[in-house]
Amino acid sequence: MRNLMLLRHGKSDWDAGAADDHSRPLNSRGIRSAERMGEVIRDLGIVPDLVVSSTATRARSTAELARLAGGWGSRLVLEEALYGASVAETLAVVAVHGDRHARVMLVGHQPTWSMTVTHLTGGSVAMRTAACADIELATSDWASIRGSSGTLLTLLQPRHFLS
């Protein structure tokens, strides 16, 4: 069994004056949500072995903040292919980076995250900002993820954990 976690980036700051979409940062709510999700994931005991993030500023920041706030020892890899990726491209990223890791987290974007959950589980979910889906896959290696099916174990929404 393998677990794929999909963490959507936190709420971004549309008014920050970023040069382009890729450079758009998190707003204060996005920062708080990313940090809180890192703590929740730690508290639930589902810390990923590896975190692979889109290179977009808001995704990279979400990954870094969650790791720091949660005290995760997970290695972080930045992957340009996750920005604007299709479901097939997303699964290819996991196949390349997953290696021997049992639990891998990808940090990225909509609508791909919802479509990836649907592809793997057959179910539909709303991947709001900073939401995290944890999918258990019936596969022994990441190379065969494209043909795998999975079960959505958890869908964490930050609004349930922020006061």
N, C-alpha and C positions, 0 to 999 in steps of 0.2 A: 504494500500500500504506500501511496505517496499523498501528500497534502499540498495543494496549490492554494495560496492565499492571494487575493486580489484586493489591494488597497487603493482606492481612488484618492487622488490628491485632495488636499483641503481647499476650502473656499479661497478663490483668488481675488486679487485686488485689481479690478478693471480700471480704476482711476489712478493707478500708480505711474502712468506715463511710460510704460514699458515700450521698448522699441518695436516689439513684435509679440505674437502670441506665445512663442517659445520662452520669452523672457519675463512673462507676467509672474509677479511674486504672489505669495499668500497674503491675505489680509489678516487682521488680528484674530478674527473668528477662526480662520483656517489654521493659524498657528496654535491656538488653544485646542482645537479639535485634533490636530496631528499629535500634539503632546499627550492628550488624554487617551487617544487610541493606543499609543505606545504603552501607556500604563495598564489599560484594560487588557490588552493582548498579553502582557507580562502576567497580570493577575490571574488570567484564565489558563496560564501555562501552555500557551500555543505560540510561543516565540519562534519565528522562522530560523532555520539554520543559515539561510542565505536570503538577502534582499537585493532584488534587481530593479532599478528604477529608471524610468524615462529620464532623459537629460533635461527636460523642460524644468525651468526654475521652480515652479510650484510643486511638481512631483518630487524632484530631488530634495527640496526643503521638507516636504512631508515625510519622506523616508528618513532623513537625517534627524528631524525633530522627534519622530516616533521612536527611533532607536535610542536616542539620548535620554528622553523622558522615561522610557521603559527599562533603561539599563541593559539593553540587549547586547549580547556579544556577537551578533550576526555580522558577517562581512557584507559590505555594500558595494554593489557593482553598478555603474552607470551604463545604460544601454540606449544608444541613440535610436535603435530600431523600434523601441516601444512608443516613440512619439508618432502619432498618426498610424499606428499599426493596425492591421486587420486581425481577425481571430487567428487565422492561419499563421501570420507573422508572430503573433503573441505566443502561440504554442511552440513555434520554432525557437524563440528566445529561451523558453523553459528547457527545451530539449538540448540546447547548446550549453546553458549555464548550470542546469540542475545537478549534473554529475552524481555524486554519491549522497547528496542531501535528501533527507526524507521530507522536509517541509521547506518549501520555497515561496517567498512572497514577491509578487510583482507590484510595483507602484506606478500607476499611470492614469489613464483617461477614459472618459465616456466618449462615444457610446460603446467602445470596444469592450469595456469591462462587463457590462450587462450582456452583451452578445456572447462573450466567452463563457459566462456562467450558464447561459441558455444552451450553448453548444455542448458543454460538458455534463450538464445535469438534466436538460430538458425542461427546466423551470425558468420562470421569468422573475427577475428581481429589479428593484429600483436601487441603483448604485449612486446614492447621493454623495455629495462631497464628504470625503474622509470616511466613507463606509468601507467595511472590510468583509469580504466573503471568504470563508474557509471551506474548501472543497476537498473531500476525500476521494481519491482516484483509485480505481481497481487496476493498478498497474504496478509492476515491480521496477520499472525503469522509466526515466523521463523520455527516452528516445521514442517510446511508443505512445506518447501522450495524445497524438493526433487522433488515434482510434480508440481512446479510452473514454469510458463514461464514469461519472462521479456522482457523489451525493453531497448536497449542500449541508454541511454540519452546522454552520453558524453564519448569520449575517448581522454584523455589528454596525449600528448607526450611532454616530457620536452624540446626537441629540438625546439619546437614552442615558448618557453617562456624564453630561455636563450639567452643572447646577446653575 
